[in-house]
Amino acid sequence: MFSYQMGTRIEFGIGRIGLLTAILREAGFGRRILLVTDPGVEQAGLVAPVIEALQTSGYEVAVFNQVAPNPRDIDCEAGAEAFRNFAADSVIAIGGGSAMDTAKSIALLSQTGGKVAEYVDGLKVYERVAPLACIPTTAGTGSEVTRSAVITESATHRKMTLKHALLRPVLALLDPALTLSVPPSVTSATGVDALVHAIEGYTCKRSSPITQAFGAAAMKVIVPALPQVMENPGDVQARSDMLQGSLLAGLCFGASDVAAVHCLAEALGGLYDTPHGLANAVFLPHVLRFNVTGHEEIHAELSRIMGFATADTKAAEAADNLVRSITKWVKSLGIPNLRELPKVRTEDFDELVELAYANGSTPSNVREVSREDYREILMQAYA
Ligand SMILES: [Fe+2]
């Protein structure tokens, strides 16, 4: 039993950004646009040409760039206020997952008010959301095609997930040229995040044949392309493969779920503000090693898909190859271990365990995971 829903128009290709205004018109976007981005993307020069194109076509644009690496509820509320002050009618996000998730929250809060926590805790219902177009500038989050946004509650460090079909962007415009200037540390971390989306979306308890098809396609592209991009950041084909892989991974986990890697990563991000992709990359090998036990067959499938085993390799051996190969792959991308990340202290492990265990995606993990298991994985990642 499964259901799959996708209402997002997807436009992909080099130079696709040039079609933005024509597509907005076709999609029925209004004339007053709140453009959500972050200062880094603005400094990279990616925003100014879009504003110019919009204004030339008769759009009024206000820019909101109060976007944190781990998006905060207070910024989403400020963005909703900016939307109302400008009398905007639609939202465009240009940036990584943080800008897109902030934009989704703004598109919601601007229409029916309240705070992010009230929707997450069921105190307010999702009724309507302003039209949203997403233009990703990193290859990783897949947020341009998902129905969720992960927002940190500033007061408690809790990572909250807004999730509703209405939050799916009307338009996802993916132009690989926009990802060419992403620095190496962000390229590697966001790229591993995309692979984690594919792995968790494929293996988790809420997967379906459709999400597994997207997940498998994503893994096949990402595993060879990410090292190529790290080697040669100007490799347009490899950048294009990564953006496509990230999109496919979004179509995978966006209709199933994430699992234990994300639960730990979101705990870390909530407590220390660790960038999301980096936190995922740190935990991926250790959660895989944990998950394989008792679930060799599905991990053998992953291993074959990624080219770490053949059809003839026995399940246990193929699954073992997966853990060893992914551990090496992550290391080759220059990902540090947990101990090397700023602020991380073993004294906080109790809190990290609680935050991870309370995450709504913990029950989705392919292998049942207890508080003690989370603690053990944290210790191994820190060793
Ligand atoms: Fe993620």
Residues whose N, C-alpha, C, O or C-beta is under 5 A from the ligand:
A	BS01	LIG	D193
